[in-house]
Amino acid sequence: MSIIEPNINDLLDNTEYDRFLLCSVASRRAHDINEMMRGQRTRALEMETALEIARANNRKPLSIAFQEVADGTVGYDPDTLDLEK
């Protein structure tokens, strides 16, 4: 499997060309997105609307996270980033 979009160089450019930092930032964001999607599914089921469920399942959380890193929407604060967790 390879990343085609966004380009890996764009991703690395936004994470100081550190592959491990990229993985950490993207995985944390994907985790947050997954939690939000889970909440949307629960709410949509309660409201009995399949449209919200379909929207939430349109893209994978990691794909969304990588796109946000490439766009510069998601970043990190080197002073508060704790990679030990």
N, C-alpha and C positions, 0 to 999 in steps of 0.2 A: 504494500500500500504506500502511496506517495501523496504528498500534498501538492495539488495543482493550483488551487486558488484558496487562499491567497498565497502568493509566492513566498517561499521560505526565506528569501533574502529580506523581504519586507517585514516579516515576522521577527527575524533576528536583528534587524536594524532598530526595532523598537524595544529590544531587550538587551542592548549592549553586546550583541553578537554572542550571547551566552545561552547555549542550548538548554542548559539545566534551568536557568531562570525562565526561559520561555515555557518550558514544561510546567514549572511551578505556577506561573501566572495564569497560563491557559487552563490548567487543571483546576485551580481554585475558582476561576470564573465559571468553568463548565459545571462545577459542583453547585455554585450559586444558581446558575441557570436551571439546572436539573431540579433543584429544590423549588424554584419558582414555578416550573412546569408542573411539578407534582401538585402544588397548591392550586394551579389553574385547573388541572384535571378534576381534582376533588370538588372545586367550586362549580365547574361545568356540569359534573354529574349531579350535584345537588340542584342545579338550575335546570337540568335535563336538556342542555344544549350541546349538540355534537359539534357545532361549528368551532367552539373554543378548543375542544380536544383536537380537532383536525389541525388547527393553526399551531398548537403546541407541538405536534408531532411532525411538522413539516421539515425541520432540520434538526440534526443532532446537536446536543449542547456543546460538544467540543468544536464542531464546525463554526458555531456561532461565536464561541470564545476566540478562536483563531482569527476570525474576521474582525472582531472588536480589537484585538491586539494589533492587527495590521492597520486598521483605521485610526488607531491611536485613541479609541474610545475608552479602552481599558489600559491602565498602566500600573505602576507600582511606585511605592515610596521607599527608596533604599534605606532610609533611616528607621522605618518601622517594619520592614520586611523581615519576617522571622522564618527562615527556611528549615529550622530545626523540627517544626511540628509535623 
